[in-house]
């Protein structure tokens, strides 16, 4: 019997637990290690931050659903992966031994790289449930005395969709409250242009998003490097194509939200052969670490180089479709390894994004993620908003029942109406 540990209990970790259990059967042990027993549906955090969701509506205790599938859950944060000893040390001083380790931790949010940023500073975040709750409390105070708003993504961020989502959800909410005319809005991003998304653009994402932001009276500054945040003021430099400072900006704000730089989590930092200098997990084509072949990884914690060099550093995003594809490859490869067969499953690494805009939405598909591509689509409409709401309800319902249907099936088959087989074969 093999002992498999999954480190991380977010969307990637929970999907991995269920898919691996289905792939390898009941005779092997699976343990999920998470920082507390509560699963938070991260895609709903922008709604939570403006009061459109209550915390209990997007959260659930994962212990019972996991145990119903004969999966042990340990609600204790990891302290260190001791890869050479096949051991995971936890912060409470205990340890867990493993035969195979699957890392799905997501990133560490590196707010410290921009002084004054983050929930401990002067800006809000929607990257975690607690951050989104704090953002809502701050927003409630802001509504009593509206003023300028600055939203965006800091240099080193590798997830831009939530920044666009939050700016436009905020715009929608303020219009509904009849307060929008009192709130100048500016979008500040490290992307070289609006709609780059860390992917070099997808179809006409630039034109689509610029048009939407003009329609909503949201000004923007791209190629921006935020140098510091003070109480009520964003200090930023706008660079040219040669990375020289083109212009400096001092942006006043009464409310601000930024996506931070991402880094690898502390539990894997500094392990030679396991991570790159940023702490992201190195993997081969089978999602397996070359130095420690019994360690797999999926999701935002995986080391993926930027799609292209940009004047201000931007990371490549890992969308739900890509994460689920990684998880499926790991499940199939573990099944084969445990049966004494060579690994052959590979993730497709296609990119897809459904982003809510409050009263409508935009959707992107990039097959493959890195251009040139076989399929490129950029779309918008109210149907995207409705699809994301349906996805939220569908996924949480499945999670409560001890299931996690593949994310790509939900996104693609229910939202886009594209046949999964055609998608996997890169056929438009």
Helices and strands as residue ranges (DSSP letters): E 3-7, H 11-24, E 29-33, E 38-40, G 42-44, H 45-49, G 55-58, E 59-61, H 62-67, E 72-74, E 78-82, G 83-85, E 87-90, E 95-97, E 100-103, E 108-109, G 111-113, H 129-144, E 149-153, H 161-176, G 180-182, E 185-189, H 205-215, E 218-221, E 224-230, E 233-239, E 245-252, E 255-259, E 262-263, G 266-268, E 295-297, H 320-338, E 351-356, E 361-367, E 375-380, H 382-400, H 407-408, I 409-416, H 420-424
